[in-house]
Amino acid sequence: MASLDPNASSPLAAARYHGDQAVQPGMLDFAVNVRHAQPPKWLIAHLAARLPDLACYPSSQDERAAIQAVAARHNRG
């Protein structure tokens, strides 16, 4: 596995260390965030539709939906 060598030729060389260097065959590499320039249109529309609700406490319907989503995610539903 790669390591950040404190004895690198210069601090700049040490700063160029990147997590991709430590990836072994078969490992999942989450070192780089890859994203598009903007969120998908469906997400923008969904968030925009809820902007008027930002200053409000969650409704009981929103609370139930959040609890159910977390329970389902953790197989507790």
Protein Blocks (a to p, Z undefined) as FASTA:
>chain_A
ZZddfkbfbfklmmmpcfklmpcghiacfkbccddfbdcfklmmmmmmmmmmmmpccdfk
lmmmmmmmmmmmnopZZ
